[in-house]
Amino acid sequence: MLLGNTEEAIFKNYISKQPSYNELLDKDGNMYAHWKEFFEVYKMLGYEEFVNRNQYLQKLLQENGVTYNVYGDPTGQSRTWNLDPIPYLIDNEEWGKIESGLKQRAHLLDLIFKDIYGENKLIKNGLLPAELIYNHAGYLRECAGISFKNKHGLILYSADVARSPDGNIWVLNDRTQAPSGSGYSQENRSAMARIFPEFFNEVKVKRLSSYFNSLRNTLNSIAPSSNTQPRIVLLTPGPRNETYFEHSYLSSYLGISLVQGDDLMVKDNYVWIKTIAGLEKVDVIIRRVDDIYCDPLELKEDSQLGIPGLLQVMRAGNVSLANPLGCSILENPGLLPFLQNISNYFTGEELILPTLASWWCGQPRELKYVLDNLSSLVIRRIYRDTTTSSSIDASSLSSTALKELKNQIKMKPYLYIGQEKILFSSVPSYINGKIEPRNVMFRSFLVSNNDSYEAMAGGLTRISSDAKSFIISNQAGGFSKDTWIISSEKNRTKEAPKDLQQPHLHNDALPSRTAENLFWVGRYADRILANARYIRAVIQYINSKGGFSTDQDNHTEKILLNALTHYTYTYPGFTDEKNIEIIKNPWTEIFDLFINGDRIGGIKYNVHMILRSADAVRDYWSADTWRILKSLEENWENQETLKNRHKLISSLDNLITSMVAFIGLNRESISREHGWLLLDSGRKIEQSLLLITILRSLLIGDHGASSQHDIMETFLSSNESLVNYRYSYKTNIQMPLVLDLMLFNNHNPHSLIHLLEKLKVHFEDLPKKSNVHELHLHEKLVIEAITILKIANKKILTEPDPETKEYRHLDELLLKLNTIMSSVPFEISRTFFKHAQSQKQLYSSDIA
């Protein structure tokens, strides 16, 4: 096999005992030519290096947050994407036939789609049984008569194909409703090219970019208006959907907005997106929401995923969908036995790619054949049902179950088809340190392109998780492969396709939901950072006392712990005067604040909230930024057993480092547009409110010279201002100077005046929804806070009340500022956000 001794050992178990086609070896055990080149490079790389690279590959996918959500998975809903380091290879000559067959099939299905909702010639002429169409859940009467701007109604098409035992390619399934997988294909290719560049240097692999370039051009071309900058959105069911990663990946890759149903609305026979600048017209929707859920006004009335009135806008020709509603009728497997006759009728052509032998039970002869041969067939319903399996391998059923299935078919025969049971071909796969055969299925992707269709020169290949299993699906734990179309030398340097659109700068306004989540990501980021720093500072103070502490030390510790509860809003906590034990032994409460994910205001709770908000806008983050978030998430999986002070300090250090890196990367990488303004505004508001809270908690009372010094030092340290204080004032820590640094010094980035001035500038650059000269209320509030600070009498702020010994004037100032600043986020939400979620406003106008 052209392999050395070490590599030959890997192949010693590569024996496919199944009577199916072997993709790697011919009947004589010789490797096919297109695989030889791959394994020559593998040999040069060496087994040990290949194993190491595979570990890097899986780690890269994990860090990039590539997931496939699995419903009902006991190990957790979000499963890391599995990628086999050995790709699936198709030689160029064979690909030419497959590509032609797929284009032919896409064109045929488009003709069927337009006929079913148009002239109905196929039913009238007896080429399609009416029962097969009108009994299918995917047939939407409401879509009849809708016309399309583009030549093709079917914009996107996907097909699952496999190889028969004789080596021919068969089409197993057609995917037309909302075909998924193209984004995973691109991510697979990106990961493989990064980890295994040697293979791409030596093996002539066709690129995937042409498909996505054509997709962009087609989406622009199907816009109903002549707008040169059409507004295109990708409609997703939301973060809980199984392929949500792909939705966010594609929206980012294509540079379009990722939206959910309630981000859009219908008005005046147009679809509009809710943005922070008001309503903007939507021209094209790539939908990943199933047909029936897309318009609760005319279809499924209890749907929370769609846009009420969408169908009426489609009828008016004011929005284009990829794919149009009603396309799921084409996924009906009952169509398979009729496709050849339909092809003859429409085009006079024989199908290049045959379909799996199928018998629709709505016909007497076919029904008899299926019932007579039931135990050797696969039985499928004509539409997929979420409550029951759509495919049943009858050979695996008991006699009782077989009898029951036969009765079900007899009762409603038009709902079932029988299909030949096929044996998938086997491909080499890296399994547990060895190369073993696995059953394989390949999903292709096509997009309408002018008068034809363009196929992706690759696709999503999936293999079974078990050698004996014929179930190939991500839900069942299968693996994916990168798909390589091996090009001829002359095509290797083919010129990249040109974009048909003139390059221009898009100025799409930020969707309200995106804006809201970015705003809360900013707030949670600084909430986590500030809380972690303060908890660390308090622990360091407690640890610094060692085994001996004076009454004054204990008093200081009590003040710091009391402030911790105010700072995190985790009442009653250390503010419970009746609970003496919690002050004597504070560690149980501190640990709980850190690791209890159900405690609102605690560190773990806030980490969960920032991850949820960030995931809702994951298309907004760079790969490096997302890697930090994934690392943060993974680190928390190991915190449950954390009961050690030193480990707690280390964990806080790591958390602080992660948040600083996250904030810093965003500062460096995000364009200074509205998204950045709201993200940073969220940070500045949170910093301001936290600063006011901690000042009121620590510095209002007179705690004695010794305690006051330790408290102020802890306060400055936790706010990253201790070094700044020493360089600025070059003297011992004094109350007036601390207030000057943290309230009035505009050169200190952590001071309140600096934060407010930054907010004022940010707010000026946000969209105006009313008269351009009129200030919004959130702008007025910040200007009011700045004015109050600037006119404050610094001297009287540090004059204690003769009776209470407290800094009453300082408290009054901070209370007034807290009241003003607590109103700012509510005003921002009222002005810009339309989809209030269960976020937590932790600040009130008074400290409990």
MOLIN-V813006 format. One line per field, one symbol per residue. psi: psi as a letter, one per 40 degrees, with the letter a starting at -180 (. if undefined). Layout:
psi=???
This chain:
psi=efiaddddddedeghheifihhddiadeeihideddddeddddddidddddddddddddddddefhihhhhehdeidhhhhhhhehihhhidddddddddddddddddddddddddebefddddeeehhddddeeheehhdeehehiididhdhdhiihhiihideeihihdihhedghidddddddddddddddgddddddhghiiedddddddddddddehdiehegihhihhieieeidfddddddddddefihhiideeiihhffihihhieeahhhhdhhhhfhiddedgedebhdeheeahheddddddefeiiihiiieeedeeheeddeeddddddddeeiihdhiihhihheehdddddddddfdeeihhiieihhedihehhhdeeiidddddddddddddgdeeiiiihhihiiiihihhfeihiiiiiihhihiihgbeaihhhgaahhiiididehehhiddefiiiiihhhhiiddedfhhiiiheihhihhfhihiddddddddddddddddddddddddddddddddeeaehiidddddddddddddddddeffidbeehddgdddddgeddddddddeheehheidddddddddddddefeeeiidddddddddddddeeeedehfhdddddddddddddddddddddddddhigadddddddddddddddddddddddddediheiddddddddddddddefedddddddefiihidddddddedeheeheeidddddddddddddeiiheahdehiiddddddddddddddeihddedehihddeeigdddddddddddddddddddddddddheghafihhehieih.
